[in-house]
Amino acid sequence: MDTVDKKTRSKIMSKVGQKSTGPETKLRKALFARGYRYRINVKKLPGSPDIVLPKYKVVIFVHGCFWHRHEGCRYATMPKTRVEFWTKKFKANVERDRRNVEKLLKDGWRVAIVWECAVKEKDETKFTEVVDELEKWIEDESRSFLELPRNLFSEK
């Protein structure tokens, strides 16, 4: 059972943003501070990646753990009401994500998925480690796929 009434839940859900979320902004600022220049939400690319570094032919998605189903994450909870609806919605999100990643890789882009929980990390040292690992991957052109905090999808 939901902890709030339908009207309140509707209001909460209407405030959920799709672009320039807190985790996206935090990661963009960290990359910018390290000298990376990028484009955001490039609609011409599959999935409108959150961050695009054309110089490196790199796209970065900052996935919300809830919406994109970060397996094993404490933020990827299942709502108690309308379970069938949410199951179907989440499955469609994950399938769409997979298709977009496959298209981007096929088109020669290198793809990174950074999970919201890795960016929301309150321990700044751990966040810095995530950005360090992302930076190493950007500079090392031998790997086409990265997932942080860990590779839950198979390495492509």
C-alpha positions as CSV (number, residue, x, y, z in Angstrom):
1,M,0.0,0.0,0.0
2,D,1.2,3.5,-0.9
3,T,2.2,5.7,2.0
4,V,0.6,8.8,0.4
5,D,-2.8,9.5,-1.3
6,K,-3.2,9.4,-5.1
7,K,-3.2,13.2,-5.5
8,T,0.1,13.6,-3.5
9,R,1.7,10.7,-5.4
10,S,0.7,12.2,-8.7
11,K,2.2,15.5,-7.7
12,I,5.5,13.8,-6.6
13,M,5.8,11.9,-9.8
14,S,5.1,14.9,-12.0
15,K,8.2,16.6,-10.5
16,V,10.5,13.8,-11.5
17,G,12.8,15.3,-14.2
18,Q,14.3,13.7,-17.2
19,K,17.1,16.1,-18.0
20,S,19.8,17.8,-15.9
21,T,19.0,15.8,-12.8
22,G,21.2,16.3,-9.7
23,P,23.4,13.3,-10.4
24,E,23.8,14.3,-14.1
25,T,24.8,17.9,-13.1
26,K,27.2,16.6,-10.4
27,L,29.0,14.3,-12.9
28,R,29.1,17.0,-15.6
29,K,30.7,19.5,-13.2
30,A,33.3,16.9,-12.2
31,L,34.1,16.2,-15.9
32,F,34.2,19.9,-16.8
33,A,36.6,20.5,-13.9
34,R,39.0,17.9,-15.4
35,G,39.0,19.7,-18.7
36,Y,36.4,17.6,-20.6
37,R,34.0,19.4,-22.9
38,Y,30.8,17.8,-23.9
39,R,27.3,18.2,-25.3
40,I,24.2,17.2,-23.3
41,N,21.0,15.3,-24.4
42,V,22.0,14.9,-28.0
43,K,18.7,14.0,-29.6
44,K,20.3,12.7,-32.9
45,L,21.8,9.8,-31.0
46,P,19.9,6.8,-29.8
47,G,18.6,7.4,-26.3
48,S,19.6,11.1,-26.2
49,P,22.6,10.4,-24.1
50,D,23.0,12.6,-21.0
51,I,26.6,13.5,-21.8
52,V,28.4,13.3,-25.2
53,L,32.1,13.8,-25.6
54,P,32.4,14.0,-29.4
55,K,36.3,14.3,-29.3
56,Y,36.5,10.8,-27.8
57,K,33.4,9.4,-29.5
58,V,32.0,8.7,-26.0
59,V,28.4,8.8,-24.7
60,I,27.5,8.7,-21.0
61,F,24.2,7.8,-19.6
62,V,23.5,8.7,-15.9
63,H,20.8,6.2,-15.1
64,G,18.4,6.5,-12.2
65,C,18.5,3.3,-10.2
66,F,14.7,3.2,-9.8
67,W,13.7,3.9,-13.4
68,H,16.4,1.8,-15.1
69,R,16.4,-1.0,-12.6
70,H,19.9,-1.1,-11.2
71,E,20.0,-4.7,-10.1
72,G,20.8,-5.2,-6.4
73,C,20.6,-1.5,-5.6
74,R,18.7,-0.2,-2.6
75,Y,17.2,2.6,-4.8
76,A,15.7,0.1,-7.3
77,T,12.6,-0.6,-5.2
78,M,9.3,-2.0,-6.5
79,P,6.2,0.0,-5.8
80,K,3.6,-1.8,-3.7
81,T,0.7,-0.8,-5.8
82,R,0.0,-1.5,-9.5
83,V,2.8,-4.0,-9.6
84,E,1.8,-5.3,-13.0
85,F,1.9,-1.8,-14.5
86,W,5.3,-1.0,-12.9
87,T,6.8,-4.4,-13.9
88,K,5.8,-3.8,-17.6
89,K,7.1,-0.2,-17.5
90,F,10.4,-1.2,-16.0
91,K,10.9,-4.0,-18.4
92,A,10.3,-1.7,-21.3
93,N,12.8,0.8,-19.9
94,V,15.5,-1.8,-19.6
95,E,14.8,-3.2,-23.1
96,R,14.9,0.3,-24.6
97,D,18.2,1.0,-22.8
98,R,19.7,-2.2,-24.2
99,R,18.6,-1.4,-27.7
100,N,20.1,2.1,-27.5
101,V,23.4,0.8,-26.2
102,E,23.6,-1.8,-29.0
103,K,22.8,0.9,-31.6
104,L,25.4,3.2,-30.3
105,L,28.1,0.5,-30.1
106,K,27.2,-0.6,-33.6
107,D,27.7,3.0,-34.8
108,G,31.1,3.2,-33.3
109,W,30.4,5.1,-30.1
110,R,31.8,4.0,-26.7
111,V,29.1,3.8,-24.1
112,A,29.3,4.3,-20.3
113,I,26.5,3.9,-17.9
114,V,27.0,5.6,-14.6
115,W,24.3,4.7,-12.0
116,E,22.7,7.3,-9.9
117,C,23.9,5.6,-6.6
118,A,27.5,6.0,-7.7
119,V,27.0,9.8,-8.2
120,K,24.8,10.3,-5.1
121,E,27.5,8.8,-3.0
122,K,27.8,11.0,0.1
123,D,31.4,10.0,0.5
124,E,33.2,12.3,-1.8
125,T,36.2,10.1,-1.9
126,K,34.1,7.3,-3.4
127,F,32.6,9.7,-5.9
128,T,36.1,10.8,-6.9
129,E,37.0,7.2,-7.4
130,V,34.1,6.8,-9.8
131,V,35.1,9.9,-11.8
132,D,38.7,8.7,-11.8
133,E,37.6,5.3,-13.2
134,L,35.4,7.0,-15.8
135,E,38.3,9.3,-16.9
136,K,40.7,6.3,-17.3
137,W,38.1,4.6,-19.4
138,I,37.5,7.8,-21.6
139,E,41.3,8.0,-22.2
140,D,41.7,4.3,-22.8
141,E,40.1,3.7,-26.2
142,S,40.5,-0.1,-26.1
143,R,37.2,-0.6,-24.1
144,S,33.9,0.2,-25.7
145,F,31.6,-0.3,-22.7
146,L,31.7,0.7,-19.1
147,E,29.2,0.4,-16.2
148,L,29.8,2.1,-12.9
149,P,29.8,1.3,-10.0
150,R,30.4,-2.2,-11.5
151,N,29.8,-4.0,-14.8
152,L,26.4,-5.6,-14.4
153,F,25.9,-5.9,-18.1
154,S,28.5,-8.0,-19.9
155,E,31.6,-6.2,-21.3
156,K,31.0,-5.4,-24.9
